[in-house]
């Protein structure tokens, strides 16, 4: 540009060097130009001579004296400007251009001769008053942009004939000359008015908790249509949950729970480490006070769902006692706790349940169904032919005193036998020999054994099933080398939903551990589980379930405990289920 005006309308503080070319001029309007050091006057600047300056004059460069000297302001606009990309500040600035783009003009009657051009920003009284065409201009000022109508992407704010009129009174109330449509975000600065200053109409009422409670009380999730965020159902949860495990979730900054991590952190903490803040400690008095005024009606169902038996059953099937922290009152079962409490009790304190008290009548009733087969052999041995034969083999008639029944002596026999024949001996239970009797006796001399049937009339021996090498053979249990036993059992449904049943047991004296394969059926629902059981021979039985497959959710859970001389495996049916059980047990000896 040919010449530059530098006008100061306020204060200007310069901390370094302010340089001008030979065409620069500075207009002073009753202000000082302050430098870092000096008297605070423009005279402190190098090459500035203001010895005879008067109000309203400017400082111009004088090439003869090589100084800035006072002079009258003969220019009210910039000279030699182009039509594009100019920046002008001041009254009547850029008044010489009639067309142009990308200009920024601030000042009264700025760009007053501009009639055409895009993307111009003009601010000031009657700014852009001659602009009649083009688009994407921003014009702000009284009676500004009054002739530019019907063009695209214009922003015009004016109090005269502009497209949008916004005016404010002494009370800071804002009125619009016509309706205004806001397509995007509309942001206001600080306001002194609130909703209290707006009168409530007949249709659009203020929000009140009482109004919300009234309307909310008439509705439920039934009134809310299901969108992309689906309702919670057990079927959906089971479907999604069944396809996932913790393996599918990568560990991030929120670490997986491990016993080692919990033990490490928990071992250093107590409730003493947590200061009571706005979230108060739980006190019974605080809870009772607040809880007495509430009901579940007051609590909307959000991400934390209401308690439903179906939801509890679904979630409970994934939990064990390991997930529940032991409190001060309701403690986990421990032998030490049990022994302490058990020492204070007697059978009088225990209500009779499915495990009945001992009575002579009950014993007699049960004893009548028993035989020595059901009684384990103790110090007093059972009678066995082998034992009799063993003991009898050490004896002779010498060890038996002769009484009225005389010992057999050849002389006695010979004497008596000589006087008799078979005619003299009547036929009793020991029959005389006949061919028919010999044939019958030969057949009847064979007897059936355990699991074996024998028919004397036909001479046929059978075990009730084919035993060829290609046949499927069925046994109640199979014992292998006194080390392992394979056994099966079947337990019918108890008929009571949620009941606990003993579904299998083995003697702790004979067997140390067992592996169970359990098939559970409840209607058309099925589950199969596999678990290991180990006992310590006296008080504890340990279990681990390492495999479970279910068709429609968990039907039962399992636990083991020592009861008397046996380890018992118990099943607890899920609520609403009455399952039956089939068990295959592989056990290993002590």
Beta strands, then each sheet from edge to edge (+ up, - down):
strand 1: 4-8
strand 2: 12-14
strand 3: 24-28
strand 4: 33-35
strand 5: 48-49
strand 6: 58-62
strand 7: 67-71
strand 8: 87-89
strand 9: 104-106
strand 10: 121-123
strand 11: 138-140
strand 12: 155-157
strand 13: 166-168
strand 14: 174-176
strand 15: 453-455
strand 16: 460-462
strand 17: 477-480
strand 18: 484-491
strand 19: 500-507
strand 20: 511-522
strand 21: 525-535
strand 22: 541-550
strand 23: 556-563
strand 24: 566-573
strand 25: 580-589
sheet 1: 1+ 3+ 6- 7+ 5+
sheet 2: 2+ 4+
sheet 3: 8+ 9+ 10+ 11+ 12+
sheet 4: 13+ 14-
sheet 5: 15+ 16-
sheet 6: 17+ 18- 25+ 20- 21+ 22-
sheet 7: 19+ 24- 23+
end
